[in-house]
Amino acid sequence: MTEPAPNPLLTKLTLLYGHPSKDANEAEKLVAEYARHLTGYSESELSSAADHIARTRKFKSWPTIGDCIEALEDRRAKIREANAPEFAHT
């Protein structure tokens, strides 16, 4: 069985804020719960959201799952806007 690819968002959160709990077993469960909610996003969306959180987060703790999803959806919307065809105004 192969290991899943590391989630760039969770990797960056761990780098910036450490493990989400001092208890290793609890930290593993928390990261698994974050990963469960962050499925369905591309690696580039996860990386972009991680950079956004790193630039805008004002606290030295992990963001909530909701904060992560908000950043992901914001990044996704910006990508859609950038790729949307421009309509000529008549």
C-alpha positions as CSV (number, residue, x, y, z in Angstrom):
1,M,0.0,0.0,0.0
2,T,1.4,3.4,-1.0
3,E,1.4,6.4,1.3
4,P,-0.8,9.3,0.1
5,A,1.1,12.4,-1.1
6,P,1.7,14.9,1.7
7,N,-1.0,17.6,1.9
8,P,0.9,20.9,1.2
9,L,-1.5,22.9,3.4
10,L,-1.0,20.6,6.4
11,T,2.7,20.5,5.8
12,K,3.0,24.3,5.9
13,L,0.7,24.5,9.0
14,T,3.0,22.1,10.8
15,L,6.1,24.0,9.7
16,L,4.7,27.4,10.8
17,Y,2.7,26.4,14.0
18,G,4.1,23.0,15.1
19,H,1.9,20.0,15.7
20,P,-1.7,20.9,16.6
21,S,-1.3,19.2,20.0
22,K,1.5,18.3,22.3
23,D,0.1,14.8,22.7
24,A,1.3,12.9,19.6
25,N,-1.7,10.6,19.4
26,E,-4.1,13.6,19.6
27,A,-2.0,15.5,17.0
28,E,-2.3,12.6,14.6
29,K,-6.1,12.5,15.1
30,L,-6.4,16.2,14.6
31,V,-4.3,16.2,11.4
32,A,-6.4,13.3,10.1
33,E,-9.5,15.2,10.7
34,Y,-8.2,18.3,8.9
35,A,-7.1,16.0,6.0
36,R,-10.6,14.5,5.8
37,H,-12.2,17.9,5.4
38,L,-9.6,19.1,2.9
39,T,-10.2,16.4,0.3
40,G,-11.3,17.4,-3.2
41,Y,-8.8,20.3,-3.6
42,S,-5.9,20.2,-6.0
43,E,-2.3,20.4,-4.8
44,S,-2.0,23.9,-6.3
45,E,-5.1,25.0,-4.4
46,L,-3.8,23.6,-1.2
47,S,-0.4,25.3,-1.7
48,S,-2.0,28.6,-2.6
49,A,-4.3,28.5,0.5
50,A,-1.3,27.6,2.6
51,D,0.6,30.7,1.4
52,H,-2.5,32.8,1.9
53,I,-2.9,31.6,5.5
54,A,0.9,32.2,6.1
55,R,0.6,35.8,4.9
56,T,-2.7,36.7,6.7
57,R,-2.9,34.7,9.9
58,K,-2.4,36.9,13.0
59,F,-2.3,34.1,15.6
60,K,0.5,31.6,16.4
61,S,-1.9,28.7,16.4
62,W,-3.4,26.5,13.8
63,P,-6.4,28.0,11.9
64,T,-9.7,26.2,12.2
65,I,-10.8,23.7,9.6
66,G,-13.3,26.4,8.6
67,D,-10.6,29.0,8.2
68,C,-8.7,26.5,5.9
69,I,-11.8,25.9,3.8
70,E,-12.5,29.6,3.5
71,A,-8.9,30.2,2.3
72,L,-9.3,27.3,-0.2
73,E,-12.6,28.5,-1.6
74,D,-11.2,32.1,-1.8
75,R,-8.2,30.8,-3.8
76,R,-10.5,28.7,-6.0
77,A,-12.7,31.7,-6.7
78,K,-9.7,33.8,-7.6
79,I,-8.5,31.2,-10.0
80,R,-11.9,31.0,-11.6
81,E,-12.1,34.8,-12.0
82,A,-8.6,34.8,-13.6
83,N,-9.6,32.1,-16.0
84,A,-13.1,33.4,-16.9
85,P,-13.4,34.7,-20.4
86,E,-14.0,38.4,-20.7
87,F,-17.2,39.3,-22.3
88,A,-17.3,42.3,-24.7
89,H,-19.6,45.0,-23.6
90,T,-21.8,46.2,-26.4
